[in-house]
Amino acid sequence: MLIDLHTHSLSSGHGSMDTITDMAKAAATKGIQILGISEHGPATFGSAKPSYFRSLKLAGRKRCGITILYGAELNIIDTNGNVDLEDDVLEGLDYAFISIHPPTLTPYEHADLTDAYIKAMDRPKVKFLGHIDDARFPVNFWRILEEAKERGVYPEINNGSLMPNAYRVGGQENCRKILDICKRIQLPVLLSSDSHGKKNVGNIDHILPLLDEYNFPEELIINNQPELLWNILEK
């Protein structure tokens, strides 16, 4: 694929020691043209602080011959849809994912967190829904995806959710539901490696069988359409 926007460097504090340049080198060898660095928000233990995200506007846009975009994977921190970076910090980024992670938010197996996501969609630079497939944080897929389409926000299909050893719950079943609905309502999706470090940059091996299974239209896949991505980011 030409675009991978959900990746993390050492600044996310997850054990990887790979820098952004390390990741850009790996991306270049795989034919990626646009690499997005989306570190976890500061509510994630050990991740970058707001000052880091503020400084990204000074970071280089070209590394190893490819374009680098700078975003964040925000944590939704409560059921009201609040996130862990202020609006003025978000305004300086290229894009943001909104995601829910334990222990930042305790699993709500018997609650509907659709409204939390919908409220968070209205924050600056939020363009993507991060792994809404996790059954520990239930949502109404039809409602959240229809609201996303109306707001110009796009769901990801996360390779990490589909791995045999995935720590998220229900990824296989729920990613199928997401693809089915997106095909029906003609909502483009973003395929994400969710690579922590350089090892899995551009890796969507576990997503491809689902795309084949649903005969998912190429025109609804953002990753091979840089022009579509620029239009999404500029809105």
C-alpha positions in Angstrom: 0.0 0.0 0.0 1.1 3.6 -0.6 -0.1 5.0 2.8 0.3 3.8 6.4 -1.0 6.4 8.9 -1.3 4.4 12.1 2.3 3.8 13.4 4.2 4.4 16.6 7.8 5.2 17.2 9.8 5.0 20.5 7.9 8.1 21.7 4.8 6.0 22.4 6.6 4.2 25.1 5.7 0.7 24.1 9.1 -0.8 24.2 10.2 -0.1 20.6 13.4 1.8 20.3 12.9 2.8 16.7 13.0 6.5 15.8 10.8 8.1 13.1 13.8 8.0 10.7 14.1 4.2 11.4 10.5 3.8 10.5 10.8 6.0 7.4 13.7 3.8 6.2 11.6 0.7 6.6 8.6 2.3 4.9 10.7 3.4 1.9 11.8 -0.2 1.3 8.2 -1.3 1.1 7.1 1.3 -1.5 5.1 3.4 1.0 4.8 7.0 -0.2 3.1 8.6 2.8 4.0 7.5 6.4 2.0 8.8 9.3 3.4 8.8 12.8 0.5 8.8 15.3 1.9 8.5 18.8 -0.4 7.5 21.7 -1.8 10.5 23.6 -0.4 11.4 27.0 -3.0 9.4 28.9 -1.2 6.2 27.7 1.4 5.3 30.3 4.9 6.2 29.1 3.7 8.0 26.0 4.6 11.5 24.7 3.5 14.6 26.6 1.6 17.6 25.1 4.9 19.4 24.5 6.0 16.7 22.1 2.9 17.0 20.0 3.2 20.8 20.0 6.8 20.5 18.6 5.8 18.3 15.6 5.0 21.3 13.5 8.7 21.9 13.3 9.6 18.3 12.3 10.8 17.4 8.8 8.2 16.5 6.2 10.5 14.4 4.0 12.6 11.5 5.2 14.2 8.8 3.0 12.3 10.1 0.0 8.8 9.7 1.5 6.3 12.2 2.9 5.9 12.1 6.7 2.6 13.2 8.4 2.3 13.8 12.1 -0.8 12.9 14.0 -1.9 11.3 17.3 -3.8 8.4 18.5 -6.0 10.1 21.1 -7.4 8.3 24.1 -11.1 8.8 24.7 -10.9 9.2 28.5 -14.6 9.2 29.5 -18.1 8.4 28.3 -18.6 12.1 27.4 -16.0 11.7 24.6 -13.3 13.9 26.1 -9.8 13.2 24.8 -6.3 13.6 26.2 -5.0 16.5 24.1 -6.4 20.1 24.1 -7.8 21.6 21.0 -5.0 24.0 20.5 -2.5 21.1 20.4 -4.7 19.2 18.0 -4.9 22.1 15.6 -1.2 21.8 15.0 -1.4 18.1 13.8 -2.2 16.7 10.4 -4.8 14.3 11.7 -5.9 12.3 14.7 -7.4 8.9 15.5 -9.8 8.5 18.4 -9.4 5.2 20.2 -10.2 3.6 23.5 -7.6 1.6 25.4 -7.6 0.0 28.8 -6.7 1.0 31.5 -7.3 4.6 30.3 -11.0 3.7 30.1 -12.2 0.6 32.0 -13.9 -1.9 29.7 -17.7 -1.4 29.4 -18.8 -4.8 28.1 -22.5 -4.0 28.8 -22.6 -0.3 27.8 -22.9 1.4 24.5 -20.0 3.8 23.9 -21.3 5.1 20.5 -22.1 8.5 21.9 -18.6 8.9 23.3 -17.1 8.3 19.9 -19.6 10.6 18.2 -18.8 13.5 20.6 -15.0 12.9 20.1 -15.4 13.1 16.3 -16.1 16.8 16.7 -12.6 17.6 18.1 -10.1 19.3 15.8 -8.2 17.1 13.2 -10.1 13.9 14.2 -10.3 12.0 10.9 -10.2 8.3 11.8 -11.8 5.9 14.2 -9.2 3.7 15.9 -10.0 0.0 16.2 -13.7 0.3 17.0 -13.7 -3.5 16.6 -12.8 -4.1 20.2 -15.8 -5.8 21.8 -14.7 -4.7 25.3 -15.9 -1.3 24.3 -19.2 -1.9 22.4 -20.6 0.5 19.8 -23.6 0.4 17.5 -21.7 -0.1 14.2 -24.5 1.2 11.9 -25.0 4.4 13.9 -21.3 5.2 14.5 -20.4 4.6 10.8 -23.4 6.7 9.5 -22.4 9.5 11.9 -18.8 9.2 10.7 -19.8 9.5 7.1 -21.8 12.7 7.9 -18.8 14.2 9.7 -16.0 13.2 7.3 -14.4 10.7 9.7 -13.3 7.2 8.5 -13.0 3.9 10.3 -9.8 1.9 10.2 -9.4 -1.8 9.8 -6.6 -2.6 12.1 -4.1 -5.4 11.3 -3.3 -5.8 15.0 -7.0 -6.6 15.8 -6.9 -9.6 13.4 -3.7 -11.3 14.5 -4.1 -14.7 16.1 -2.6 -13.4 19.4 -4.5 -10.1 19.4 -5.2 -8.7 22.8 -8.4 -7.0 21.6 -11.6 -8.9 21.7 -13.9 -9.8 18.7 -11.7 -8.3 16.0 -12.4 -10.9 13.3 -16.2 -10.7 13.8 -16.4 -7.0 14.2 -14.1 -6.1 11.3 -16.3 -8.1 9.1 -19.3 -6.1 10.3 -17.5 -2.8 9.7 -16.5 -3.8 6.1 -20.0 -5.0 5.3 -21.6 -1.7 6.5 -19.0 0.5 4.8 -19.5 -1.3 1.5 -23.3 -0.8 1.9 -23.1 2.9 2.7 -20.1 3.6 0.5 -17.8 4.8 3.3 -14.1 4.5 2.6 -11.9 2.7 5.1 -8.3 3.1 6.2 -6.1 0.0 6.4 -3.7 0.3 9.3 -0.6 -1.7 10.3 -0.6 -0.2 13.9 3.1 -1.0 13.8 4.9 -0.2 17.0 8.4 0.3 15.6 9.6 -0.4 12.1 9.0 -4.2 12.0 5.4 -4.1 10.8 5.2 -0.8 8.9 3.0 -1.4 5.9 1.9 -4.9 7.1 -1.8 -5.6 6.4 -1.4 -9.4 5.9 -4.3 -10.2 8.2 -6.6 -7.7 6.5 -6.3 -8.9 3.0 -8.3 -12.1 3.4 -11.3 -10.1 4.7 -11.1 -7.7 1.7 -11.3 -10.7 -0.6 -14.1 -12.3 1.4 -16.3 -9.2 1.0 -15.1 -8.3 -2.5 -14.4 -4.9 -1.0 -14.2 -2.2 -3.6 -10.7 -0.7 -4.2 -12.3 2.8 -4.5 -13.3 2.5 -0.9 -9.7 1.9 0.3 -7.9 5.1 1.2 -4.4 3.6 1.3 -3.9 3.5 -2.4 -5.4 6.9 -3.1 -3.1 9.8 -2.0 -5.4 12.4 -3.6 -8.4 11.1 -1.5 -6.2 11.3 1.6 -5.3 14.9 0.9 -8.9 15.8 0.4 -9.8 14.1 3.7 -7.1 16.0 5.6 -7.9 19.4 4.0 -11.6 19.3 4.8 
